Amino acid sequence: MPVAQFRLDEKAWKVYWQDSKGKWHFIDDIEPNEDFEKQLKIVDEGHNGMFWG
């Protein structure tokens, strides 16, 4: 099951979510960050129920 997608853009990782049609969308309230582990932690913690709620 796809949960999130991480894309490296201009040296910063962006986080995306997938809609019911399989299209990926940038999550604009998660700031792009050079630290991949920080982005992974945000997804792991759920980000306001977006990923695991």
CHARMM-style PDB file with segment names, atoms N, HN, CA, C and O in Angstrom:
ATOM      1  N   MET     1       0.842  -1.186   0.000  1.00  0.00      PROA
ATOM      2  CA  MET     1       0.000   0.000   0.000  1.00  0.00      PROA
ATOM      3  C   MET     1       0.883   1.244   0.000  1.00  0.00      PROA
ATOM      4  O   MET     1       1.671   1.426   0.927  1.00  0.00      PROA
ATOM      5  N   PRO     2       0.775   2.097  -1.003  1.00  0.00      PROA
ATOM      6  CA  PRO     2       1.554   3.334  -1.015  1.00  0.00      PROA
ATOM      7  C   PRO     2       1.120   4.255   0.130  1.00  0.00      PROA
ATOM      8  O   PRO     2      -0.071   4.486   0.338  1.00  0.00      PROA
ATOM      9  N   VAL     3       2.080   4.762   0.846  1.00  0.00      PROA
ATOM     10  HN  VAL     3       3.047   4.575   0.676  1.00  0.00      PROA
ATOM     11  CA  VAL     3       1.790   5.652   1.974  1.00  0.00      PROA
ATOM     12  C   VAL     3       2.203   7.077   1.643  1.00  0.00      PROA
ATOM     13  O   VAL     3       1.421   8.014   1.804  1.00  0.00      PROA
ATOM     14  N   ALA     4       3.426   7.232   1.185  1.00  0.00      PROA
ATOM     15  HN  ALA     4       4.061   6.471   1.054  1.00  0.00      PROA
ATOM     16  CA  ALA     4       3.950   8.554   0.837  1.00  0.00      PROA
ATOM     17  C   ALA     4       5.020   8.374  -0.229  1.00  0.00      PROA
ATOM     18  O   ALA     4       5.547   7.282  -0.441  1.00  0.00      PROA
ATOM     19  N   GLN     5       5.318   9.477  -0.885  1.00  0.00      PROA
ATOM     20  HN  GLN     5       4.889  10.364  -0.713  1.00  0.00      PROA
ATOM     21  CA  GLN     5       6.401   9.470  -1.858  1.00  0.00      PROA
ATOM     22  C   GLN     5       7.324  10.632  -1.512  1.00  0.00      PROA
ATOM     23  O   GLN     5       6.875  11.726  -1.172  1.00  0.00      PROA
ATOM     24  N   PHE     6       8.624  10.368  -1.605  1.00  0.00      PROA
ATOM     25  HN  PHE     6       8.990   9.479  -1.881  1.00  0.00      PROA
ATOM     26  CA  PHE     6       9.619  11.387  -1.326  1.00  0.00      PROA
ATOM     27  C   PHE     6      10.350  11.698  -2.621  1.00  0.00      PROA
ATOM     28  O   PHE     6      10.784  10.794  -3.333  1.00  0.00      PROA
ATOM     29  N   ARG     7      10.481  12.984  -2.920  1.00  0.00      PROA
ATOM     30  HN  ARG     7      10.128  13.719  -2.341  1.00  0.00      PROA
ATOM     31  CA  ARG     7      11.187  13.395  -4.135  1.00  0.00      PROA
ATOM     32  C   ARG     7      12.248  14.428  -3.769  1.00  0.00      PROA
ATOM     33  O   ARG     7      11.990  15.376  -3.028  1.00  0.00      PROA
ATOM     34  N   LEU     8      13.438  14.219  -4.305  1.00  0.00      PROA
ATOM     35  HN  LEU     8      13.647  13.448  -4.907  1.00  0.00      PROA
ATOM     36  CA  LEU     8      14.531  15.158  -4.091  1.00  0.00      PROA
ATOM     37  C   LEU     8      14.446  16.227  -5.174  1.00  0.00      PROA
ATOM     38  O   LEU     8      14.558  15.929  -6.363  1.00  0.00      PROA
ATOM     39  N   ASP     9      14.247  17.469  -4.756  1.00  0.00      PROA
ATOM     40  HN  ASP     9      14.155  17.711  -3.790  1.00  0.00      PROA
ATOM     41  CA  ASP     9      14.107  18.576  -5.692  1.00  0.00      PROA
ATOM     42  C   ASP     9      14.985  19.731  -5.221  1.00  0.00      PROA
ATOM     43  O   ASP     9      14.751  20.311  -4.160  1.00  0.00      PROA
ATOM     44  N   GLU    10      15.987  20.055  -6.016  1.00  0.00      PROA
ATOM     45  HN  GLU    10      16.177  19.584  -6.877  1.00  0.00      PROA
ATOM     46  CA  GLU    10      16.910  21.140  -5.684  1.00  0.00      PROA
ATOM     47  C   GLU    10      17.518  20.966  -4.288  1.00  0.00      PROA
ATOM     48  O   GLU    10      17.532  21.899  -3.486  1.00  0.00      PROA
ATOM     49  N   LYS    11      18.014  19.774  -4.016  1.00  0.00      PROA
ATOM     50  HN  LYS    11      18.003  19.015  -4.668  1.00  0.00      PROA
ATOM     51  CA  LYS    11      18.709  19.425  -2.772  1.00  0.00      PROA
ATOM     52  C   LYS    11      17.814  19.383  -1.538  1.00  0.00      PROA
ATOM     53  O   LYS    11      18.323  19.368  -0.417  1.00  0.00      PROA
ATOM     54  N   ALA    12      16.501  19.365  -1.715  1.00  0.00      PROA
ATOM     55  HN  ALA    12      16.088  19.377  -2.626  1.00  0.00      PROA
ATOM     56  CA  ALA    12      15.576  19.265  -0.583  1.00  0.00      PROA
ATOM     57  C   ALA    12      14.526  18.198  -0.892  1.00  0.00      PROA
ATOM     58  O   ALA    12      14.043  18.085  -2.019  1.00  0.00      PROA
ATOM     59  N   TRP    13      14.187  17.423   0.134  1.00  0.00      PROA
ATOM     60  HN  TRP    13      14.579  17.515   1.049  1.00  0.00      PROA
ATOM     61  CA  TRP    13      13.191  16.364  -0.017  1.00  0.00      PROA
ATOM     62  C   TRP    13      11.789  16.935   0.149  1.00  0.00      PROA
ATOM     63  O   TRP    13      11.513  17.680   1.089  1.00  0.00      PROA
ATOM     64  N   LYS    14      10.912  16.573  -0.780  1.00  0.00      PROA
ATOM     65  HN  LYS    14      11.136  15.968  -1.543  1.00  0.00      PROA
ATOM     66  CA  LYS    14       9.503  16.950  -0.706  1.00  0.00      PROA
ATOM     67  C   LYS    14       8.680  15.690  -0.472  1.00  0.00      PROA
ATOM     68  O   LYS    14       9.050  14.602  -0.916  1.00  0.00      PROA
ATOM     69  N   VAL    15       7.558  15.849   0.232  1.00  0.00      PROA
ATOM     70  HN  VAL    15       7.257  16.732   0.592  1.00  0.00      PROA
ATOM     71  CA  VAL    15       6.687  14.720   0.551  1.00  0.00      PROA
ATOM     72  C   VAL    15       5.388  14.852  -0.242  1.00  0.00      PROA
ATOM     73  O   VAL    15       4.808  15.933  -0.345  1.00  0.00      PROA
ATOM     74  N   TYR    16       4.948  13.721  -0.799  1.00  0.00      PROA
ATOM     75  HN  TYR    16       5.419  12.843  -0.715  1.00  0.00      PROA
ATOM     76  CA  TYR    16       3.742  13.672  -1.625  1.00  0.00      PROA
ATOM     77  C   TYR    16       2.779  12.617  -1.078  1.00  0.00      PROA
ATOM     78  O   TYR    16       3.202  11.643  -0.455  1.00  0.00      PROA
ATOM     79  N   TRP    17       1.481  12.821  -1.317  1.00  0.00      PROA
ATOM     80  HN  TRP    17       1.137  13.612  -1.823  1.00  0.00      PROA
ATOM     81  CA  TRP    17       0.456  11.841  -0.960  1.00  0.00      PROA
ATOM     82  C   TRP    17      -0.230  11.392  -2.246  1.00  0.00      PROA
ATOM     83  O   TRP    17      -0.212  12.098  -3.255  1.00  0.00      PROA
ATOM     84  N   GLN    18      -0.835  10.205  -2.193  1.00  0.00      PROA
ATOM     85  HN  GLN    18      -0.850   9.631  -1.374  1.00  0.00      PROA
ATOM     86  CA  GLN    18      -1.481   9.635  -3.378  1.00  0.00      PROA
ATOM     87  C   GLN    18      -2.993   9.676  -3.232  1.00  0.00      PROA
ATOM     88  O   GLN    18      -3.534   9.265  -2.206  1.00  0.00      PROA
ATOM     89  N   ASP    19      -3.682  10.178  -4.269  1.00  0.00      PROA
ATOM     90  HN  ASP    19      -3.242  10.512  -5.102  1.00  0.00      PROA
ATOM     91  CA  ASP    19      -5.147  10.197  -4.228  1.00  0.00      PROA
ATOM     92  C   ASP    19      -5.704   8.845  -4.683  1.00  0.00      PROA
ATOM     93  O   ASP    19      -4.946   7.940  -5.033  1.00  0.00      PROA
ATOM     94  N   SER    20      -7.018   8.719  -4.674  1.00  0.00      PROA
ATOM     95  HN  SER    20      -7.634   9.454  -4.390  1.00  0.00      PROA
ATOM     96  CA  SER    20      -7.664   7.439  -4.988  1.00  0.00      PROA
ATOM     97  C   SER    20      -7.483   7.021  -6.454  1.00  0.00      PROA
ATOM     98  O   SER    20      -7.724   5.863  -6.797  1.00  0.00      PROA
ATOM     99  N   LYS    21      -7.070   7.930  -7.299  1.00  0.00      PROA
ATOM    100  HN  LYS    21      -6.874   8.870  -7.021  1.00  0.00      PROA
ATOM    101  CA  LYS    21      -6.834   7.617  -8.713  1.00  0.00      PROA
ATOM    102  C   LYS    21      -5.367   7.319  -9.002  1.00  0.00      PROA
ATOM    103  O   LYS    21      -4.986   7.112 -10.154  1.00  0.00      PROA
ATOM    104  N   GLY    22      -4.542   7.299  -7.947  1.00  0.00      PROA
ATOM    105  HN  GLY    22      -4.852   7.467  -7.011  1.00  0.00      PROA
ATOM    106  CA  GLY    22      -3.139   6.971  -8.105  1.00  0.00      PROA
ATOM    107  C   GLY    22      -2.234   8.144  -8.444  1.00  0.00      PROA
ATOM    108  O   GLY    22      -1.049   7.956  -8.719  1.00  0.00      PROA
ATOM    109  N   LYS    23      -2.782   9.347  -8.428  1.00  0.00      PROA
ATOM    110  HN  LYS    23      -3.745   9.499  -8.205  1.00  0.00      PROA
ATOM    111  CA  LYS    23      -1.986  10.533  -8.736  1.00  0.00      PROA
ATOM    112  C   LYS    23      -1.338  11.065  -7.451  1.00  0.00      PROA
ATOM    113  O   LYS    23      -1.974  11.117  -6.398  1.00  0.00      PROA
ATOM    114  N   TRP    24      -0.052  11.463  -7.558  1.00  0.00      PROA
ATOM    115  HN  TRP    24       0.465  11.422  -8.413  1.00  0.00      PROA
ATOM    116  CA  TRP    24       0.689  11.981  -6.404  1.00  0.00      PROA
ATOM    117  C   TRP    24       0.602  13.505  -6.352  1.00  0.00      PROA
ATOM    118  O   TRP    24       0.677  14.182  -7.377  1.00  0.00      PROA
ATOM    119  N   HSD    25       0.438  14.037  -5.115  1.00  0.00      PROA
ATOM    120  HN  HSD    25       0.377  13.487  -4.282  1.00  0.00      PROA
ATOM    121  CA  HSD    25       0.299  15.479  -4.899  1.00  0.00      PROA
ATOM    122  C   HSD    25       1.271  15.932  -3.817  1.00  0.00      PROA
ATOM    123  O   HSD    25       1.410  15.283  -2.780  1.00  0.00      PROA
ATOM    124  N   PHE    26       1.941  17.055  -4.069  1.00  0.00      PROA
ATOM    125  HN  PHE    26       1.827  17.582  -4.911  1.00  0.00      PROA
ATOM    126  CA  PHE    26       2.851  17.652  -3.096  1.00  0.00      PROA
ATOM    127  C   PHE    26       2.063  18.128  -1.878  1.00  0.00      PROA
ATOM    128  O   PHE    26       0.996  18.728  -2.015  1.00  0.00      PROA
ATOM    129  N   ILE    27       2.592  17.859  -0.696  1.00  0.00      PROA
ATOM    130  HN  ILE    27       3.458  17.372  -0.585  1.00  0.00      PROA
ATOM    131  CA  ILE    27       1.956  18.313   0.545  1.00  0.00      PROA
ATOM    132  C   ILE    27       2.616  19.635   0.917  1.00  0.00      PROA
ATOM    133  O   ILE    27       3.728  19.659   1.445  1.00  0.00      PROA
ATOM    134  N   ASP    28       1.920  20.732   0.637  1.00  0.00      PROA
ATOM    135  HN  ASP    28       1.017  20.712   0.208  1.00  0.00      PROA
ATOM    136  CA  ASP    28       2.551  22.039   0.790  1.00  0.00      PROA
ATOM    137  C   ASP    28       2.728  22.497   2.231  1.00  0.00      PROA
ATOM    138  O   ASP    28       3.469  23.449   2.476  1.00  0.00      PROA
ATOM    139  N   ASP    29       2.073  21.853   3.191  1.00  0.00      PROA
ATOM    140  HN  ASP    29       1.471  21.080   2.992  1.00  0.00      PROA
ATOM    141  CA  ASP    29       2.303  22.252   4.583  1.00  0.00      PROA
ATOM    142  C   ASP    29       3.415  21.441   5.261  1.00  0.00      PROA
ATOM    143  O   ASP    29       3.637  21.577   6.464  1.00  0.00      PROA
ATOM    144  N   ILE    30       4.108  20.601   4.491  1.00  0.00      PROA
ATOM    145  HN  ILE    30       3.927  20.491   3.514  1.00  0.00      PROA
ATOM    146  CA  ILE    30       5.348  19.973   4.957  1.00  0.00      PROA
ATOM    147  C   ILE    30       6.467  20.638   4.162  1.00  0.00      PROA
ATOM    148  O   ILE    30       6.616  20.405   2.963  1.00  0.00      PROA
ATOM    149  N   GLU    31       7.243  21.460   4.843  1.00  0.00      PROA
ATOM    150  HN  GLU    31       7.122  21.649   5.817  1.00  0.00      PROA
ATOM    151  CA  GLU    31       8.319  22.198   4.181  1.00  0.00      PROA
ATOM    152  C   GLU    31       9.361  21.249   3.608  1.00  0.00      PROA
ATOM    153  O   GLU    31       9.771  20.310   4.291  1.00  0.00      PROA
ATOM    154  N   PRO    32       9.802  21.468   2.370  1.00  0.00      PROA
ATOM    155  CA  PRO    32      10.919  20.684   1.834  1.00  0.00      PROA
ATOM    156  C   PRO    32      12.126  20.821   2.762  1.00  0.00      PROA
ATOM    157  O   PRO    32      12.367  21.883   3.337  1.00  0.00      PROA
ATOM    158  N   ASN    33      12.877  19.731   2.897  1.00  0.00      PROA
ATOM    159  HN  ASN    33      12.681  18.869   2.431  1.00  0.00      PROA
ATOM    160  CA  ASN    33      13.999  19.725   3.831  1.00  0.00      PROA
ATOM    161  C   ASN    33      15.135  18.889   3.265  1.00  0.00      PROA
ATOM    162  O   ASN    33      14.894  17.870   2.618  1.00  0.00      PROA
ATOM    163  N   GLU    34      16.359  19.308   3.501  1.00  0.00      PROA
ATOM    164  HN  GLU    34      16.555  20.136   4.027  1.00  0.00      PROA
ATOM    165  CA  GLU    34      17.530  18.560   3.035  1.00  0.00      PROA
ATOM    166  C   GLU    34      17.727  17.262   3.809  1.00  0.00      PROA
ATOM    167  O   GLU    34      18.404  16.349   3.336  1.00  0.00      PROA
ATOM    168  N   ASP    35      17.135  17.180   5.001  1.00  0.00      PROA
ATOM    169  HN  ASP    35      16.585  17.921   5.386  1.00  0.00      PROA
ATOM    170  CA  ASP    35      17.300  16.016   5.869  1.00  0.00      PROA
ATOM    171  C   ASP    35      16.188  14.990   5.595  1.00  0.00      PROA
ATOM    172  O   ASP    35      15.052  15.156   6.040  1.00  0.00      PROA
ATOM    173  N   PHE    36      16.541  13.923   4.852  1.00  0.00      PROA
ATOM    174  HN  PHE    36      17.464  13.788   4.491  1.00  0.00      PROA
ATOM    175  CA  PHE    36      15.557  12.897   4.514  1.00  0.00      PROA
ATOM    176  C   PHE    36      14.969  12.255   5.765  1.00  0.00      PROA
ATOM    177  O   PHE    36      13.767  11.996   5.821  1.00  0.00      PROA
ATOM    178  N   GLU    37      15.802  11.996   6.763  1.00  0.00      PROA
ATOM    179  HN  GLU    37      16.779  12.207   6.718  1.00  0.00      PROA
ATOM    180  CA  GLU    37      15.322  11.355   7.992  1.00  0.00      PROA
ATOM    181  C   GLU    37      14.240  12.189   8.680  1.00  0.00      PROA
ATOM    182  O   GLU    37      13.310  11.629   9.261  1.00  0.00      PROA
ATOM    183  N   LYS    38      14.348  13.495   8.624  1.00  0.00      PROA
ATOM    184  HN  LYS    38      15.103  13.950   8.151  1.00  0.00      PROA
ATOM    185  CA  LYS    38      13.323  14.370   9.211  1.00  0.00      PROA
ATOM    186  C   LYS    38      11.996  14.205   8.468  1.00  0.00      PROA
ATOM    187  O   LYS    38      10.937  14.130   9.091  1.00  0.00      PROA
ATOM    188  N   GLN    39      12.056  14.148   7.145  1.00  0.00      PROA
ATOM    189  HN  GLN    39      12.916  14.209   6.639  1.00  0.00      PROA
ATOM    190  CA  GLN    39      10.843  13.967   6.354  1.00  0.00      PROA
ATOM    191  C   GLN    39      10.209  12.602   6.634  1.00  0.00      PROA
ATOM    192  O   GLN    39       8.991  12.484   6.761  1.00  0.00      PROA
ATOM    193  N   LEU    40      11.048  11.588   6.725  1.00  0.00      PROA
ATOM    194  HN  LEU    40      12.038  11.684   6.621  1.00  0.00      PROA
ATOM    195  CA  LEU    40      10.562  10.248   7.032  1.00  0.00      PROA
ATOM    196  C   LEU    40       9.877  10.208   8.400  1.00  0.00      PROA
ATOM    197  O   LEU    40       8.850   9.550   8.564  1.00  0.00      PROA
ATOM    198  N   LYS    41      10.441  10.904   9.369  1.00  0.00      PROA
ATOM    199  HN  LYS    41      11.276  11.439   9.236  1.00  0.00      PROA
ATOM    200  CA  LYS    41       9.856  10.953  10.714  1.00  0.00      PROA
ATOM    201  C   LYS    41       8.479  11.625  10.687  1.00  0.00      PROA
ATOM    202  O   LYS    41       7.559  11.185  11.377  1.00  0.00      PROA
ATOM    203  N   ILE    42       8.340  12.677   9.900  1.00  0.00      PROA
ATOM    204  HN  ILE    42       9.087  13.035   9.339  1.00  0.00      PROA
ATOM    205  CA  ILE    42       7.043  13.368   9.779  1.00  0.00      PROA
ATOM    206  C   ILE    42       5.983  12.399   9.264  1.00  0.00      PROA
ATOM    207  O   ILE    42       4.869  12.358   9.786  1.00  0.00      PROA
ATOM    208  N   VAL    43       6.327  11.621   8.243  1.00  0.00      PROA
ATOM    209  HN  VAL    43       7.232  11.654   7.818  1.00  0.00      PROA
ATOM    210  CA  VAL    43       5.382  10.646   7.695  1.00  0.00      PROA
ATOM    211  C   VAL    43       5.114   9.545   8.715  1.00  0.00      PROA
ATOM    212  O   VAL    43       3.964   9.149   8.910  1.00  0.00      PROA
ATOM    213  N   ASP    44       6.155   9.051   9.363  1.00  0.00      PROA
ATOM    214  HN  ASP    44       7.088   9.373   9.205  1.00  0.00      PROA
ATOM    215  CA  ASP    44       6.007   7.988  10.359  1.00  0.00      PROA
ATOM    216  C   ASP    44       5.086   8.411  11.500  1.00  0.00      PROA
ATOM    217  O   ASP    44       4.311   7.601  12.008  1.00  0.00      PROA
ATOM    218  N   GLU    45       5.169   9.668  11.901  1.00  0.00      PROA
ATOM    219  HN  GLU    45       5.799  10.327  11.489  1.00  0.00      PROA
ATOM    220  CA  GLU    45       4.317  10.187  12.988  1.00  0.00      PROA
ATOM    221  C   GLU    45       2.905  10.505  12.517  1.00  0.00      PROA
ATOM    222  O   GLU    45       2.030  10.769  13.341  1.00  0.00      PROA
ATOM    223  N   GLY    46       2.667  10.486  11.220  1.00  0.00      PROA
ATOM    224  HN  GLY    46       3.378  10.272  10.550  1.00  0.00      PROA
ATOM    225  CA  GLY    46       1.308  10.607  10.695  1.00  0.00      PROA
ATOM    226  C   GLY    46       0.899  11.947  10.140  1.00  0.00      PROA
ATOM    227  O   GLY    46      -0.054  12.010   9.364  1.00  0.00      PROA
ATOM    228  N   HSD    47       1.572  13.023  10.497  1.00  0.00      PROA
ATOM    229  HN  HSD    47       2.347  12.972  11.127  1.00  0.00      PROA
ATOM    230  CA  HSD    47       1.234  14.381  10.036  1.00  0.00      PROA
ATOM    231  C   HSD    47      -0.267  14.640  10.079  1.00  0.00      PROA
ATOM    232  O   HSD    47      -0.944  14.661   9.051  1.00  0.00      PROA
ATOM    233  N   ASN    48      -0.765  14.836  11.289  1.00  0.00      PROA
ATOM    234  HN  ASN    48      -0.215  14.819  12.125  1.00  0.00      PROA
ATOM    235  CA  ASN    48      -2.183  15.170  11.516  1.00  0.00      PROA
ATOM    236  C   ASN    48      -3.150  14.117  10.973  1.00  0.00      PROA
ATOM    237  O   ASN    48      -4.235  14.454  10.500  1.00  0.00      PROA
ATOM    238  N   GLY    49      -2.762  12.852  11.039  1.00  0.00      PROA
ATOM    239  HN  GLY    49      -1.880  12.578  11.424  1.00  0.00      PROA
ATOM    240  CA  GLY    49      -3.628  11.772  10.607  1.00  0.00      PROA
ATOM    241  C   GLY    49      -3.659  11.540   9.096  1.00  0.00      PROA
ATOM    242  O   GLY    49      -4.429  10.713   8.608  1.00  0.00      PROA
ATOM    243  N   MET    50      -2.836  12.257   8.373  1.00  0.00      PROA
ATOM    244  HN  MET    50      -2.210  12.929   8.769  1.00  0.00      PROA
ATOM    245  CA  MET    50      -2.871  12.159   6.914  1.00  0.00      PROA
ATOM    246  C   MET    50      -2.431  10.795   6.405  1.00  0.00      PROA
ATOM    247  O   MET    50      -2.996  10.297   5.431  1.00  0.00      PROA
ATOM    248  N   PHE    51      -1.452  10.186   7.027  1.00  0.00      PROA
ATOM    249  HN  PHE    51      -0.993  10.591   7.818  1.00  0.00      PROA
ATOM    250  CA  PHE    51      -0.904   8.936   6.505  1.00  0.00      PROA
ATOM    251  C   PHE    51      -1.433   7.686   7.198  1.00  0.00      PROA
ATOM    252  O   PHE    51      -1.570   6.647   6.552  1.00  0.00      PROA
ATOM    253  N   TRP    52      -1.725   7.754   8.460  1.00  0.00      PROA
ATOM    254  HN  TRP    52      -1.613   8.598   8.985  1.00  0.00      PROA
ATOM    255  CA  TRP    52      -2.105   6.543   9.203  1.00  0.00      PROA
ATOM    256  C   TRP    52      -3.475   6.686   9.864  1.00  0.00      PROA
ATOM    257  O   TRP    52      -3.879   5.783  10.596  1.00  0.00      PROA
ATOM    258  N   GLY    53      -4.196   7.765   9.643  1.00  0.00      PROA
ATOM    259  HN  GLY    53      -3.867   8.499   9.049  1.00  0.00      PROA
ATOM    260  CA  GLY    53      -5.448   8.004  10.342  1.00  0.00      PROA
ATOM    261  C   GLY    53      -6.619   7.715   9.550  1.00  0.00      PROA
ATOM    262  OT1 GLY    53      -7.742   7.876  10.027  1.00  0.00      PROA
TER     263      GLY     53
END
